[in-house]
Amino acid sequence: MVQINFALKEVNCKIVYYGPGMSGKTTNLEIVHQKAPEENKGDLTSISTDGDRTLFFDFMPLDLGNIAGMRTKFQLYTVPGQVYYNSTRKLVLQGVDGVIFVADSDPEKMEENLESYANLEENLKEYGKDLADLPHVIQWNKRDLPNALPVEELEKKINKFGVPTFEAVAVTGEGVFPTLKVLASMVLETINRIDKGSPKPRTAMAPKAAAPAASQAGAAASRKAAPQPRTTKGKQATAAGGKGRTAARAKTQQQRPAAARQAGARAQGARMPAGTAARGRARAPQQAPARAPRGQEAVAAAGKSSSGLFVALLLFLVLAAAGAGYVLFFMNNK
């Protein structure tokens, strides 16, 4: 199982060398540790058992790239080859990310190769892993033997899943690093594929992206459910009614004489409630004074002139009456 060290920005992958006893698993691991740069490897650790031993160390190749900006580190393990150490082999396989199966090219080792390969498949099933899906390669080791089996025969009898295979002579280092490099690339490719195919975890921004829609819907629902303030509707209705009444009064006043309009205005002012009159006075500064039409101005001017003639005629009659009285008084006293 891949382990991520965020503090060191490292991705740790586990690779296990598996195969029958004396097939060259330990030799592969020792060659890698010997030839790897000092800064790219850890200490080689050995766990000795009766008749076999388990080796492991950390290896960090530089030519395999990074994963999500993190360096890749491989933990390389070998397992005991003897069948009676199966519990140890099973324990080493726990959390494995890739397997290098080292097969012996000696014809006398064919049965052991088949038995070990079947044991690998069986032990992986106990961890819920399928060898057909797990990244693994097969190394045909000891190709320098004079009686080494042909590669075609080894392929036909062992490589039932059609995985990549390599010829090697582990004691000289031939084929050791190509085998490891291809398997490491397969492991990294599997990790990248799983990472791209898996759903991304939710960040602090996901809920925020959906929050505006939810808040707008909630706000709309609250506006529909909440009653509208009565004061606003009342003011709107009063304003609309006031505008309608003002327009009607203006049209009516244009059709009535000036004197009747003034009388009606005084009567309306007398009947107007205090609140309405106050609102009228409040709106008065905002309204421009209505200008009387020209016809009404002429009627008003005519009324003023007729009033002057009436006063003059009345004065004339008074003077005439006074003169007649003076004549009658003078004649009676004569």
Phi and psi in degrees as GROMACS dihedral restraints (atoms count N, CA, C in turn):
[ dihedral_restraints ]
;  ai    aj    ak    al  type     phi  dphi    fc
    3     4     5     6     1   -65.6    20    10
    4     5     6     7     1   134.4    20    10
    6     7     8     9     1  -117.7    20    10
    7     8     9    10     1   136.3    20    10
    9    10    11    12     1  -113.0    20    10
   10    11    12    13     1   125.0    20    10
   12    13    14    15     1  -105.7    20    10
   13    14    15    16     1    98.2    20    10
   15    16    17    18     1   -70.0    20    10
   16    17    18    19     1   -28.6    20    10
   18    19    20    21     1   -65.1    20    10
   19    20    21    22     1   -43.7    20    10
   21    22    23    24     1   -94.8    20    10
   22    23    24    25     1    -3.1    20    10
   24    25    26    27     1    55.6    20    10
   25    26    27    28     1    54.9    20    10
   27    28    29    30     1  -130.2    20    10
   28    29    30    31     1   144.9    20    10
   30    31    32    33     1  -110.8    20    10
   31    32    33    34     1   117.4    20    10
   33    34    35    36     1  -100.1    20    10
   34    35    36    37     1   125.3    20    10
   36    37    38    39     1  -119.4    20    10
   37    38    39    40     1   146.0    20    10
   39    40    41    42     1  -108.9    20    10
   40    41    42    43     1   125.1    20    10
   42    43    44    45     1  -121.1    20    10
   43    44    45    46     1   133.2    20    10
   45    46    47    48     1  -119.8    20    10
   46    47    48    49     1   131.5    20    10
   48    49    50    51     1   -87.8    20    10
   49    50    51    52     1   121.5    20    10
   51    52    53    54     1  -125.3    20    10
   52    53    54    55     1   148.8    20    10
   54    55    56    57     1   161.0    20    10
   55    56    57    58     1   176.5    20    10
   57    58    59    60     1   -68.3    20    10
   58    59    60    61     1   166.5    20    10
   60    61    62    63     1   -62.6    20    10
   61    62    63    64     1   140.7    20    10
   63    64    65    66     1    63.6    20    10
   64    65    66    67     1    24.4    20    10
   66    67    68    69     1   -85.7    20    10
   67    68    69    70     1   -16.9    20    10
   69    70    71    72     1   118.1    20    10
   70    71    72    73     1    14.8    20    10
   72    73    74    75     1   -64.2    20    10
   73    74    75    76     1   -50.2    20    10
   75    76    77    78     1   -64.7    20    10
   76    77    78    79     1   -37.9    20    10
   78    79    80    81     1   -62.7    20    10
   79    80    81    82     1   -41.5    20    10
   81    82    83    84     1   -56.9    20    10
   82    83    84    85     1   -47.8    20    10
   84    85    86    87     1   -65.9    20    10
   85    86    87    88     1   -39.9    20    10
   87    88    89    90     1   -67.1    20    10
   88    89    90    91     1   -37.6    20    10
   90    91    92    93     1   -64.9    20    10
   91    92    93    94     1   -42.5    20    10
   93    94    95    96     1   -61.9    20    10
   94    95    96    97     1   -43.6    20    10
   96    97    98    99     1   -66.7    20    10
   97    98    99   100     1   -35.8    20    10
   99   100   101   102     1   -69.1    20    10
  100   101   102   103     1   -41.0    20    10
  102   103   104   105     1   -93.3    20    10
  103   104   105   106     1   -11.1    20    10
  105   106   107   108     1   -74.4    20    10
  106   107   108   109     1   143.5    20    10
  108   109   110   111     1   -58.0    20    10
  109   110   111   112     1   147.6    20    10
  111   112   113   114     1   -60.3    20    10
  112   113   114   115     1   -37.4    20    10
  114   115   116   117     1   -75.1    20    10
  115   116   117   118     1    -8.9    20    10
  117   118   119   120     1  -108.4    20    10
  118   119   120   121     1    11.7    20    10
  120   121   122   123     1  -142.2    20    10
  121   122   123   124     1   156.5    20    10
  123   124   125   126     1  -100.7    20    10
  124   125   126   127     1  -173.9    20    10
  126   127   128   129     1   -74.0    20    10
  127   128   129   130     1   142.3    20    10
  129   130   131   132     1   -79.5    20    10
  130   131   132   133     1   119.4    20    10
  132   133   134   135     1  -109.9    20    10
  133   134   135   136     1   139.2    20    10
  135   136   137   138     1  -124.2    20    10
  136   137   138   139     1   132.3    20    10
  138   139   140   141     1  -112.7    20    10
  139   140   141   142     1   106.5    20    10
  141   142   143   144     1   -84.3    20    10
  142   143   144   145     1   142.0    20    10
  144   145   146   147     1  -131.1    20    10
  145   146   147   148     1   175.8    20    10
  147   148   149   150     1   -70.2    20    10
  148   149   150   151     1   107.3    20    10
  150   151   152   153     1    91.6    20    10
  151   152   153   154     1   -11.0    20    10
  153   154   155   156     1  -156.3    20    10
  154   155   156   157     1   174.1    20    10
  156   157   158   159     1  -148.6    20    10
  157   158   159   160     1   155.8    20    10
  159   160   161   162     1  -112.1    20    10
  160   161   162   163     1   127.4    20    10
  162   163   164   165     1  -114.8    20    10
  163   164   165   166     1   149.4    20    10
  165   166   167   168     1  -159.5    20    10
  166   167   168   169     1   154.2    20    10
  168   169   170   171     1  -162.9    20    10
  169   170   171   172     1   165.2    20    10
  171   172   173   174     1   -91.8    20    10
  172   173   174   175     1   139.6    20    10
  174   175   176   177     1  -136.9    20    10
  175   176   177   178     1   129.5    20    10
  177   178   179   180     1  -121.9    20    10
  178   179   180   181     1    94.2    20    10
  180   181   182   183     1   -72.3    20    10
  181   182   183   184     1   148.3    20    10
  183   184   185   186     1   -96.7    20    10
  184   185   186   187     1   -13.5    20    10
  186   187   188   189     1  -103.7    20    10
  187   188   189   190     1    16.2    20    10
  189   190   191   192     1  -107.6    20    10
  190   191   192   193     1     2.3    20    10
  192   193   194   195     1    81.2    20    10
  193   194   195   196     1  -174.5    20    10
  195   196   197   198     1  -115.2    20    10
  196   197   198   199     1   163.2    20    10
  198   199   200   201     1  -120.2    20    10
  199   200   201   202     1   114.9    20    10
  201   202   203   204     1    53.7    20    10
  202   203   204   205     1    39.2    20    10
  204   205   206   207     1    77.8    20    10
  205   206   207   208     1     8.7    20    10
  207   208   209   210     1  -110.7    20    10
  208   209   210   211     1   147.2    20    10
  210   211   212   213     1   -73.5    20    10
  211   212   213   214     1   151.0    20    10
  213   214   215   216     1  -102.6    20    10
  214   215   216   217     1   129.8    20    10
  216   217   218   219     1  -124.5    20    10
  217   218   219   220     1   134.1    20    10
  219   220   221   222     1  -110.6    20    10
  220   221   222   223     1   133.8    20    10
  222   223   224   225     1  -100.0    20    10
  223   224   225   226     1   112.2    20    10
  225   226   227   228     1   -96.8    20    10
  226   227   228   229     1   128.8    20    10
  228   229   230   231     1  -127.5    20    10
  229   230   231   232     1   150.3    20    10
  231   232   233   234     1  -116.5    20    10
  232   233   234   235     1   159.9    20    10
  234   235   236   237     1  -123.0    20    10
  235   236   237   238     1   155.9    20    10
  237   238   239   240     1   -61.7    20    10
  238   239   240   241     1   141.3    20    10
  240   241   242   243     1   -85.9    20    10
  241   242   243   244     1   -22.9    20    10
  243   244   245   246     1   -71.9    20    10
  244   245   246   247     1   146.0    20    10
  246   247   248   249     1   -65.0    20    10
  247   248   249   250     1   -35.7    20    10
  249   250   251   252     1   -74.4    20    10
  250   251   252   253     1    -0.7    20    10
  252   253   254   255     1  -103.3    20    10
  253   254   255   256     1    30.5    20    10
  255   256   257   258     1   -62.6    20    10
  256   257   258   259     1   -34.8    20    10
  258   259   260   261     1   -62.8    20    10
  259   260   261   262     1   -36.9    20    10
  261   262   263   264     1   -69.2    20    10
  262   263   264   265     1   -42.5    20    10
  264   265   266   267     1   -62.0    20    10
  265   266   267   268     1   -40.3    20    10
  267   268   269   270     1   -64.8    20    10
  268   269   270   271     1   -39.2    20    10
  270   271   272   273     1   -65.7    20    10
  271   272   273   274     1   -40.1    20    10
  273   274   275   276     1   -66.7    20    10
  274   275   276   277     1   -30.7    20    10
  276   277   278   279     1   -72.3    20    10
  277   278   279   280     1   -12.2    20    10
  279   280   281   282     1   -62.2    20    10
  280   281   282   283     1   126.3    20    10
  282   283   284   285     1    74.3    20    10
  283   284   285   286     1    20.0    20    10
  285   286   287   288     1   -72.4    20    10
  286   287   288   289     1   144.9    20    10
  288   289   290   291     1  -110.0    20    10
  289   290   291   292     1   -19.3    20    10
  291   292   293   294     1  -162.9    20    10
  292   293   294   295     1   152.0    20    10
  294   295   296   297     1  -129.6    20    10
  295   296   297   298     1   136.0    20    10
  297   298   299   300     1  -109.1    20    10
  298   299   300   301     1   111.2    20    10
  300   301   302   303     1   -90.9    20    10
  301   302   303   304     1   118.1    20    10
  303   304   305   306     1   -98.0    20    10
  304   305   306   307     1   112.4    20    10
  306   307   308   309     1  -102.1    20    10
  307   308   309   310     1   143.1    20    10
  309   310   311   312     1   -87.0    20    10
  310   311   312   313     1   128.1    20    10
  312   313   314   315     1   -79.1    20    10
  313   314   315   316     1    -4.2    20    10
  315   316   317   318     1   -67.5    20    10
  316   317   318   319     1   128.5    20    10
  318   319   320   321     1   -57.3    20    10
  319   320   321   322     1   -31.4    20    10
  321   322   323   324     1   -72.2    20    10
  322   323   324   325     1   -11.0    20    10
  324   325   326   327     1  -100.8    20    10
  325   326   327   328     1     6.6    20    10
  327   328   329   330     1   -60.8    20    10
  328   329   330   331     1   -44.8    20    10
  330   331   332   333     1   -62.5    20    10
  331   332   333   334     1   -39.5    20    10
  333   334   335   336     1   -65.5    20    10
  334   335   336   337     1   -37.8    20    10
  336   337   338   339     1   -59.8    20    10
  337   338   339   340     1   -48.0    20    10
  339   340   341   342     1   -64.7    20    10
  340   341   342   343     1   -41.1    20    10
  342   343   344   345     1   -64.6    20    10
  343   344   345   346     1   -42.5    20    10
  345   346   347   348     1   -68.1    20    10
  346   347   348   349     1   -38.4    20    10
  348   349   350   351     1   -65.7    20    10
  349   350   351   352     1   -41.5    20    10
  351   352   353   354     1   -66.0    20    10
  352   353   354   355     1   -36.8    20    10
  354   355   356   357     1   -65.2    20    10
  355   356   357   358     1   -37.6    20    10
  357   358   359   360     1   -60.4    20    10
  358   359   360   361     1   -47.1    20    10
  360   361   362   363     1   -62.4    20    10
  361   362   363   364     1   -39.4    20    10
  363   364   365   366     1   -69.1    20    10
  364   365   366   367     1   -42.8    20    10
  366   367   368   369     1   -67.0    20    10
  367   368   369   370     1   -35.5    20    10
  369   370   371   372     1   -66.5    20    10
  370   371   372   373     1   -34.9    20    10
  372   373   374   375     1   -62.4    20    10
  373   374   375   376     1   -30.3    20    10
  375   376   377   378     1   -67.8    20    10
  376   377   378   379     1   -20.7    20    10
  378   379   380   381     1   -98.8    20    10
  379   380   381   382     1     9.0    20    10
  381   382   383   384     1    76.2    20    10
  382   383   384   385     1    22.0    20    10
  384   385   386   387     1  -111.8    20    10
  385   386   387   388     1   145.7    20    10
  387   388   389   390     1  -109.1    20    10
  388   389   390   391     1   126.5    20    10
  390   391   392   393     1   -61.2    20    10
  391   392   393   394     1   -29.3    20    10
  393   394   395   396     1   -66.1    20    10
  394   395   396   397     1   -27.7    20    10
  396   397   398   399     1   -98.2    20    10
  397   398   399   400     1   -21.4    20    10
  399   400   401   402     1   -76.4    20    10
  400   401   402   403     1   133.1    20    10
  402   403   404   405     1   -59.3    20    10
  403   404   405   406     1   121.1    20    10
  405   406   407   408     1  -155.9    20    10
  406   407   408   409     1   154.6    20    10
  408   409   410   411     1  -132.2    20    10
  409   410   411   412     1   165.9    20    10
  411   412   413   414     1  -122.2    20    10
  412   413   414   415     1   132.4    20    10
  414   415   416   417     1  -111.0    20    10
  415   416   417   418     1   122.2    20    10
  417   418   419   420     1   -86.9    20    10
  418   419   420   421     1    96.8    20    10
  420   421   422   423     1   -89.3    20    10
  421   422   423   424     1   166.9    20    10
  423   424   425   426     1    61.6    20    10
  424   425   426   427     1    44.9    20    10
  426   427   428   429     1   -73.1    20    10
  427   428   429   430     1    -6.5    20    10
  429   430   431   432     1   -85.7    20    10
  430   431   432   433     1    -3.4    20    10
  432   433   434   435     1   -67.7    20    10
  433   434   435   436     1   140.4    20    10
  435   436   437   438     1   -67.2    20    10
  436   437   438   439     1   -27.3    20    10
  438   439   440   441     1  -107.3    20    10
  439   440   441   442     1    26.5    20    10
  441   442   443   444     1   -61.4    20    10
  442   443   444   445     1   138.5    20    10
  444   445   446   447     1   -64.7    20    10
  445   446   447   448     1   146.2    20    10
  447   448   449   450     1   -60.9    20    10
  448   449   450   451     1   147.3    20    10
  450   451   452   453     1   -62.4    20    10
  451   452   453   454     1   -35.9    20    10
  453   454   455   456     1   -61.4    20    10
  454   455   456   457     1   -40.0    20    10
  456   457   458   459     1   -68.8    20    10
  457   458   459   460     1   -40.7    20    10
  459   460   461   462     1   -62.9    20    10
  460   461   462   463     1   -42.4    20    10
  462   463   464   465     1   -60.3    20    10
  463   464   465   466     1   -44.3    20    10
  465   466   467   468     1   -67.2    20    10
  466   467   468   469     1   -37.4    20    10
  468   469   470   471     1   -89.0    20    10
  469   470   471   472     1   -29.1    20    10
  471   472   473   474     1  -110.3    20    10
  472   473   474   475     1   -45.4    20    10
  474   475   476   477     1   -80.9    20    10
  475   476   477   478     1    71.8    20    10
  477   478   479   480     1   -78.6    20    10
  478   479   480   481     1   -14.3    20    10
  480   481   482   483     1  -100.7    20    10
  481   482   483   484     1    -1.6    20    10
  483   484   485   486     1    66.6    20    10
  484   485   486   487     1    36.9    20    10
  486   487   488   489     1   -83.1    20    10
  487   488   489   490     1   165.5    20    10
  489   490   491   492     1   -61.8    20    10
  490   491   492   493     1   142.9    20    10
  492   493   494   495     1  -128.6    20    10
  493   494   495   496     1   155.5    20    10
  495   496   497   498     1  -141.4    20    10
  496   497   498   499     1   142.2    20    10
  498   499   500   501     1   -90.5    20    10
  499   500   501   502     1   141.3    20    10
  501   502   503   504     1  -151.0    20    10
  502   503   504   505     1   155.5    20    10
  504   505   506   507     1  -128.7    20    10
  505   506   507   508     1    92.5    20    10
  507   508   509   510     1   -62.0    20    10
  508   509   510   511     1   -34.0    20    10
  510   511   512   513     1   -65.0    20    10
  511   512   513   514     1   -25.6    20    10
  513   514   515   516     1  -101.0    20    10
  514   515   516   517     1    -6.9    20    10
  516   517   518   519     1    89.8    20    10
  517   518   519   520     1    -1.2    20    10
  519   520   521   522     1   -69.6    20    10
  520   521   522   523     1   126.1    20    10
  522   523   524   525     1    78.6    20    10
  523   524   525   526     1     0.0    20    10
  525   526   527   528     1   -71.9    20    10
  526   527   528   529     1   -53.9    20    10
  528   529   530   531     1   -72.1    20    10
  529   530   531   532     1   -37.4    20    10
  531   532   533   534     1   -58.0    20    10
  532   533   534   535     1   -39.7    20    10
  534   535   536   537     1   -62.2    20    10
  535   536   537   538     1   -47.3    20    10
  537   538   539   540     1   -66.3    20    10
  538   539   540   541     1   -40.1    20    10
  540   541   542   543     1   -65.4    20    10
  541   542   543   544     1   -42.6    20    10
  543   544   545   546     1   -65.4    20    10
  544   545   546   547     1   -43.0    20    10
  546   547   548   549     1   -64.5    20    10
  547   548   549   550     1   -41.7    20    10
  549   550   551   552     1   -60.4    20    10
  550   551   552   553     1   -40.8    20    10
  552   553   554   555     1   -64.1    20    10
  553   554   555   556     1   -38.9    20    10
  555   556   557   558     1   -64.3    20    10
  556   557   558   559     1   -39.5    20    10
  558   559   560   561     1   -64.7    20    10
  559   560   561   562     1   -46.2    20    10
  561   562   563   564     1   -64.6    20    10
  562   563   564   565     1   -37.6    20    10
  564   565   566   567     1   -63.9    20    10
  565   566   567   568     1   -40.2    20    10
  567   568   569   570     1   -64.6    20    10
  568   569   570   571     1   -41.2    20    10
  570   571   572   573     1   -63.8    20    10
  571   572   573   574     1   -44.1    20    10
  573   574   575   576     1   -64.1    20    10
  574   575   576   577     1   -39.3    20    10
  576   577   578   579     1   -66.2    20    10
  577   578   579   580     1   -42.1    20    10
  579   580   581   582     1   -66.2    20    10
  580   581   582   583     1   -39.1    20    10
  582   583   584   585     1   -66.5    20    10
  583   584   585   586     1   -37.8    20    10
  585   586   587   588     1   -75.2    20    10
  586   587   588   589     1   -31.8    20    10
  588   589   590   591     1   -83.3    20    10
  589   590   591   592     1   -20.2    20    10
  591   592   593   594     1   -80.2    20    10
  592   593   594   595     1   149.1    20    10
  594   595   596   597     1   -66.5    20    10
  595   596   597   598     1   141.0    20    10
  597   598   599   600     1   -75.2    20    10
  598   599   600   601     1   142.6    20    10
  600   601   602   603     1   -69.3    20    10
  601   602   603   604     1   153.9    20    10
  603   604   605   606     1   -75.3    20    10
  604   605   606   607     1   133.3    20    10
  606   607   608   609     1  -102.4    20    10
  607   608   609   610     1   175.7    20    10
  609   610   611   612     1   -65.5    20    10
  610   611   612   613     1   -15.3    20    10
  612   613   614   615     1   -84.7    20    10
  613   614   615   616     1   -24.3    20    10
  615   616   617   618     1   -55.9    20    10
  616   617   618   619     1   -51.9    20    10
  618   619   620   621     1   -61.8    20    10
  619   620   621   622     1   -30.6    20    10
  621   622   623   624     1   -69.6    20    10
  622   623   624   625     1   -30.2    20    10
  624   625   626   627     1   -67.4    20    10
  625   626   627   628     1   -35.6    20    10
  627   628   629   630     1   -87.1    20    10
  628   629   630   631     1   -11.2    20    10
  630   631   632   633     1   -64.7    20    10
  631   632   633   634     1   -42.5    20    10
  633   634   635   636     1   -59.0    20    10
  634   635   636   637     1   -42.0    20    10
  636   637   638   639     1   -63.5    20    10
  637   638   639   640     1   -44.0    20    10
  639   640   641   642     1   -66.0    20    10
  640   641   642   643     1   -41.0    20    10
  642   643   644   645     1   -67.8    20    10
  643   644   645   646     1   -37.4    20    10
  645   646   647   648     1   -65.7    20    10
  646   647   648   649     1   -41.9    20    10
  648   649   650   651     1   -63.2    20    10
  649   650   651   652     1   -42.0    20    10
  651   652   653   654     1   -65.5    20    10
  652   653   654   655     1   -39.6    20    10
  654   655   656   657     1   -64.7    20    10
  655   656   657   658     1   -40.9    20    10
  657   658   659   660     1   -63.2    20    10
  658   659   660   661     1   -42.6    20    10
  660   661   662   663     1   -64.3    20    10
  661   662   663   664     1   -39.9    20    10
  663   664   665   666     1   -68.4    20    10
  664   665   666   667     1   -34.5    20    10
  666   667   668   669     1   -67.4    20    10
  667   668   669   670     1   -36.5    20    10
  669   670   671   672     1   -69.2    20    10
  670   671   672   673     1   -39.0    20    10
  672   673   674   675     1   -76.1    20    10
  673   674   675   676     1   -36.4    20    10
  675   676   677   678     1   -75.0    20    10
  676   677   678   679     1   136.2    20    10
  678   679   680   681     1   -69.5    20    10
  679   680   681   682     1   144.1    20    10
  681   682   683   684     1   -74.8    20    10
  682   683   684   685     1   143.1    20    10
  684   685   686   687     1   -60.4    20    10
  685   686   687   688     1   134.0    20    10
  687   688   689   690     1   -69.7    20    10
  688   689   690   691     1   -31.0    20    10
  690   691   692   693     1   -61.9    20    10
  691   692   693   694     1   -38.0    20    10
  693   694   695   696     1   -66.4    20    10
  694   695   696   697     1   -45.5    20    10
  696   697   698   699     1   -63.7    20    10
  697   698   699   700     1   -40.3    20    10
  699   700   701   702     1   -62.0    20    10
  700   701   702   703     1   -43.6    20    10
  702   703   704   705     1   -64.7    20    10
  703   704   705   706     1   -40.7    20    10
  705   706   707   708     1   -63.6    20    10
  706   707   708   709     1   -43.2    20    10
  708   709   710   711     1   -64.4    20    10
  709   710   711   712     1   -42.9    20    10
  711   712   713   714     1   -62.0    20    10
  712   713   714   715     1   -42.1    20    10
  714   715   716   717     1   -64.7    20    10
  715   716   717   718     1   -43.0    20    10
  717   718   719   720     1   -65.1    20    10
  718   719   720   721     1   -43.6    20    10
  720   721   722   723     1   -65.2    20    10
  721   722   723   724     1   -38.5    20    10
  723   724   725   726     1   -63.9    20    10
  724   725   726   727     1   -40.7    20    10
  726   727   728   729     1   -64.1    20    10
  727   728   729   730     1   -41.3    20    10
  729   730   731   732     1   -64.4    20    10
  730   731   732   733     1   -44.1    20    10
  732   733   734   735     1   -66.2    20    10
  733   734   735   736     1   -37.3    20    10
  735   736   737   738     1   -63.7    20    10
  736   737   738   739     1   -42.7    20    10
  738   739   740   741     1   -64.8    20    10
  739   740   741   742     1   -40.2    20    10
  741   742   743   744     1   -65.7    20    10
  742   743   744   745     1   -43.4    20    10
  744   745   746   747     1   -64.3    20    10
  745   746   747   748     1   -38.3    20    10
  747   748   749   750     1   -63.8    20    10
  748   749   750   751     1   -40.1    20    10
  750   751   752   753     1   -67.3    20    10
  751   752   753   754     1   -39.8    20    10
  753   754   755   756     1   -68.3    20    10
  754   755   756   757     1   -39.7    20    10
  756   757   758   759     1   -66.1    20    10
  757   758   759   760     1   -29.7    20    10
  759   760   761   762     1   -67.3    20    10
  760   761   762   763     1   -24.6    20    10
  762   763   764   765     1   -93.4    20    10
  763   764   765   766     1   -11.2    20    10
  765   766   767   768     1  -103.7    20    10
  766   767   768   769     1   154.2    20    10
  768   769   770   771     1   -63.5    20    10
  769   770   771   772     1   163.2    20    10
  771   772   773   774     1   -64.4    20    10
  772   773   774   775     1   -40.7    20    10
  774   775   776   777     1   -66.8    20    10
  775   776   777   778     1   -42.3    20    10
  777   778   779   780     1   -66.5    20    10
  778   779   780   781     1   -37.1    20    10
  780   781   782   783     1   -64.6    20    10
  781   782   783   784     1   -39.2    20    10
  783   784   785   786     1   -67.1    20    10
  784   785   786   787     1   -39.7    20    10
  786   787   788   789     1   -65.4    20    10
  787   788   789   790     1   -43.4    20    10
  789   790   791   792     1   -63.2    20    10
  790   791   792   793     1   -37.8    20    10
  792   793   794   795     1   -64.6    20    10
  793   794   795   796     1   -40.6    20    10
  795   796   797   798     1   -66.2    20    10
  796   797   798   799     1   -39.2    20    10
  798   799   800   801     1   -67.6    20    10
  799   800   801   802     1   -41.1    20    10
  801   802   803   804     1   -65.2    20    10
  802   803   804   805     1   -38.5    20    10
  804   805   806   807     1   -63.9    20    10
  805   806   807   808     1   -34.4    20    10
  807   808   809   810     1   -70.4    20    10
  808   809   810   811     1   -35.8    20    10
  810   811   812   813     1   -83.5    20    10
  811   812   813   814     1   -16.3    20    10
  813   814   815   816     1   -67.7    20    10
  814   815   816   817     1   131.0    20    10
  816   817   818   819     1   -62.1    20    10
  817   818   819   820     1   161.2    20    10
  819   820   821   822     1   -62.0    20    10
  820   821   822   823     1   -41.7    20    10
  822   823   824   825     1   -64.5    20    10
  823   824   825   826     1   -41.0    20    10
  825   826   827   828     1   -68.1    20    10
  826   827   828   829     1   -41.1    20    10
  828   829   830   831     1   -62.0    20    10
  829   830   831   832     1   -39.1    20    10
  831   832   833   834     1   -65.3    20    10
  832   833   834   835     1   -41.2    20    10
  834   835   836   837     1   -66.2    20    10
  835   836   837   838     1   -35.7    20    10
  837   838   839   840     1   -63.0    20    10
  838   839   840   841     1   -42.0    20    10
  840   841   842   843     1   -67.0    20    10
  841   842   843   844     1   -33.7    20    10
  843   844   845   846     1   -68.2    20    10
  844   845   846   847     1   -33.4    20    10
  846   847   848   849     1   -85.6    20    10
  847   848   849   850     1   -15.5    20    10
  849   850   851   852     1   -58.1    20    10
  850   851   852   853     1   -43.7    20    10
  852   853   854   855     1   -64.0    20    10
  853   854   855   856     1   -23.9    20    10
  855   856   857   858     1   -81.7    20    10
  856   857   858   859     1   -18.1    20    10
  858   859   860   861     1  -100.2    20    10
  859   860   861   862     1   138.5    20    10
  861   862   863   864     1   -75.1    20    10
  862   863   864   865     1   140.1    20    10
  864   865   866   867     1   -60.2    20    10
  865   866   867   868     1   133.0    20    10
  867   868   869   870     1   -70.6    20    10
  868   869   870   871     1   133.2    20    10
  870   871   872   873     1   -96.0    20    10
  871   872   873   874     1   127.1    20    10
  873   874   875   876     1   -67.1    20    10
  874   875   876   877     1   143.3    20    10
  876   877   878   879     1   -63.2    20    10
  877   878   879   880     1   164.6    20    10
  879   880   881   882     1   -64.5    20    10
  880   881   882   883     1   -37.5    20    10
  882   883   884   885     1   -62.1    20    10
  883   884   885   886     1   -41.1    20    10
  885   886   887   888     1   -67.0    20    10
  886   887   888   889     1   -37.8    20    10
  888   889   890   891     1   -61.4    20    10
  889   890   891   892     1   -38.4    20    10
  891   892   893   894     1   -66.0    20    10
  892   893   894   895     1   -41.5    20    10
  894   895   896   897     1   -63.2    20    10
  895   896   897   898     1   -41.3    20    10
  897   898   899   900     1   -63.8    20    10
  898   899   900   901     1   -42.0    20    10
  900   901   902   903     1   -64.1    20    10
  901   902   903   904     1   -39.7    20    10
  903   904   905   906     1   -64.6    20    10
  904   905   906   907     1   -39.1    20    10
  906   907   908   909     1   -62.9    20    10
  907   908   909   910     1   -41.0    20    10
  909   910   911   912     1   -63.1    20    10
  910   911   912   913     1   -41.1    20    10
  912   913   914   915     1   -68.3    20    10
  913   914   915   916     1   -38.8    20    10
  915   916   917   918     1   -66.5    20    10
  916   917   918   919     1   -34.3    20    10
  918   919   920   921     1   -64.3    20    10
  919   920   921   922     1   -38.0    20    10
  921   922   923   924     1   -66.6    20    10
  922   923   924   925     1   -40.6    20    10
  924   925   926   927     1   -64.9    20    10
  925   926   927   928     1   -39.4    20    10
  927   928   929   930     1   -63.1    20    10
  928   929   930   931     1   -41.1    20    10
  930   931   932   933     1   -65.4    20    10
  931   932   933   934     1   -40.7    20    10
  933   934   935   936     1   -66.0    20    10
  934   935   936   937     1   -41.1    20    10
  936   937   938   939     1   -64.3    20    10
  937   938   939   940     1   -40.5    20    10
  939   940   941   942     1   -63.1    20    10
  940   941   942   943     1   -41.0    20    10
  942   943   944   945     1   -64.6    20    10
  943   944   945   946     1   -38.1    20    10
  945   946   947   948     1   -64.4    20    10
  946   947   948   949     1   -42.9    20    10
  948   949   950   951     1   -63.5    20    10
  949   950   951   952     1   -39.4    20    10
  951   952   953   954     1   -62.6    20    10
  952   953   954   955     1   -43.9    20    10
  954   955   956   957     1   -65.7    20    10
  955   956   957   958     1   -37.8    20    10
  957   958   959   960     1   -66.4    20    10
  958   959   960   961     1   -40.9    20    10
  960   961   962   963     1   -64.5    20    10
  961   962   963   964     1   -38.3    20    10
  963   964   965   966     1   -65.7    20    10
  964   965   966   967     1   -37.8    20    10
  966   967   968   969     1   -69.0    20    10
  967   968   969   970     1   -39.6    20    10
  969   970   971   972     1   -65.1    20    10
  970   971   972   973     1   -39.5    20    10
  972   973   974   975     1   -64.6    20    10
  973   974   975   976     1   -37.5    20    10
  975   976   977   978     1   -66.6    20    10
  976   977   978   979     1   -37.6    20    10
  978   979   980   981     1   -67.9    20    10
  979   980   981   982     1   -43.7    20    10
  981   982   983   984     1   -64.7    20    10
  982   983   984   985     1   -39.1    20    10
  984   985   986   987     1   -65.4    20    10
  985   986   987   988     1   -37.9    20    10
  987   988   989   990     1   -69.9    20    10
  988   989   990   991     1   -39.6    20    10
  990   991   992   993     1   -70.7    20    10
  991   992   993   994     1   -34.7    20    10
  993   994   995   996     1   -70.6    20    10
  994   995   996   997     1   -27.6    20    10
  996   997   998   999     1   -90.5    20    10
  997   998   999  1000     1    -0.2    20    10
